[in-house]
Amino acid sequence: MRVLDVGCGKGELSARTADWGMRVTGVDFSLSAIAAARDAHSGRGGLLDFHLYDVTATRSFVPAPEPVDLVVCRLSFEFVDSPRFMVHLGRWLKPGGVLHITSAIADRMPYGVAHRGIAIARLAELRDAWKHVTVYRLHDNLVGIALRG
Ligand SMILES: C[S@@+](CC[C@H](N)C(=O)[O-])C[C@H]1O[C@@H](n2cnc3c(N)ncnc32)[C@H](O)[C@@H]1O
């Protein structure tokens, strides 16, 4: 199974997912995050790699990610959610593939940090746009959202 970890940061989720036997590419537009991810997880062998990549860019000088079965956005969807990302996503996800989002619910967050969560209205839009939607509570205000189709 191939996985794309969008906004992978220091690559913790990418590495954990590779430990489960999946082939994972972590992408982030932060040079320091990619450097830290490579540094932290370089010894793990062929199932894991990290690339500098802006997932909302109109054009990129580096190759786009290969199509994958699963795209994960842990605490990053709220930053990359844009029409451009959705267009890219359509190409990166294989037919039947899943987008998994881990996010806080913005409406339950304190004023001033709500941009770090996904709004309930946006969640409703995603429910309308995807055929299969599962939302489950992780802990506190954090939810997992699995979207397919
Ligand atoms: C809150 S951090 C989450 C990092 C990681 N997913 C985690 O759970 O630890 C959000 C990450 O998204 C990345 N990011 C934001 N916008 C991005 C974009 N357009 N393209 C790629 N990465 C982006 C940031 O650089 C940052 O590393």
The ligand as an SDF file (V2000), in Angstrom:
LIG
                    3D

 27 29  0  0  0  0  0  0  0  0999 V2000
    0.9800   21.4770   12.4520 C   0  0  0  0  0  0  0  0  0  0  0  0
    2.2060   20.8420   11.3580 S   0  0  0  0  0  0  0  0  0  0  0  0
    1.8000   19.0970   11.3840 C   0  0  0  0  0  0  0  0  0  0  0  0
    3.0030   18.2460   11.0840 C   0  0  0  0  0  0  0  0  0  0  0  0
    2.7530   16.7320   11.0720 C   0  0  0  0  0  0  0  0  0  0  0  0
    1.7300   16.3420   10.1150 N   0  0  0  0  0  0  0  0  0  0  0  0
    2.3920   16.2240   12.4380 C   0  0  0  0  0  0  0  0  0  0  0  0
    1.2820   15.7330   12.6460 O   0  0  0  0  0  0  0  0  0  0  0  0
    3.2780   16.3090   13.3320 O   0  0  0  0  0  0  0  0  0  0  0  0
    1.6230   21.3500    9.7530 C   0  0  0  0  0  0  0  0  0  0  0  0
    2.6310   21.0660    8.6590 C   0  0  0  0  0  0  0  0  0  0  0  0
    2.0440   21.3510    7.3780 O   0  0  0  0  0  0  0  0  0  0  0  0
    3.0590   21.9000    6.5600 C   0  0  0  0  0  0  0  0  0  0  0  0
    2.4190   22.6100    5.4360 N   0  0  0  0  0  0  0  0  0  0  0  0
    1.5750   23.6740    5.5180 C   0  0  0  0  0  0  0  0  0  0  0  0
    1.2170   24.0800    4.2800 N   0  0  0  0  0  0  0  0  0  0  0  0
    1.8240   23.2450    3.3900 C   0  0  0  0  0  0  0  0  0  0  0  0
    1.8470   23.1540    1.9600 C   0  0  0  0  0  0  0  0  0  0  0  0
    1.1610   24.0070    1.1970 N   0  0  0  0  0  0  0  0  0  0  0  0
    2.5770   22.1580    1.3820 N   0  0  0  0  0  0  0  0  0  0  0  0
    3.2780   21.2820    2.1530 C   0  0  0  0  0  0  0  0  0  0  0  0
    3.3110   21.3310    3.5170 N   0  0  0  0  0  0  0  0  0  0  0  0
    2.6020   22.3070    4.1220 C   0  0  0  0  0  0  0  0  0  0  0  0
    3.8500   22.7960    7.4990 C   0  0  0  0  0  0  0  0  0  0  0  0
    5.1330   23.1120    7.0110 O   0  0  0  0  0  0  0  0  0  0  0  0
    3.8830   21.9160    8.7640 C   0  0  0  0  0  0  0  0  0  0  0  0
    5.0280   21.0790    8.7990 O   0  0  0  0  0  0  0  0  0  0  0  0
  1  2  1  0
  2  3  1  0
  2 10  1  0
  3  4  1  0
  4  5  1  0
  5  6  1  0
  5  7  1  0
  7  8  2  0
  7  9  1  0
 10 11  1  0
 11 12  1  0
 11 26  1  0
 12 13  1  0
 13 14  1  0
 13 24  1  0
 14 15  1  0
 14 23  1  0
 15 16  2  0
 16 17  1  0
 17 18  1  0
 17 23  2  0
 18 19  1  0
 18 20  2  0
 20 21  1  0
 21 22  2  0
 22 23  1  0
 24 25  1  0
 24 26  1  0
 26 27  1  0
M  CHG  2   2   1   9  -1
M  END
$$$$
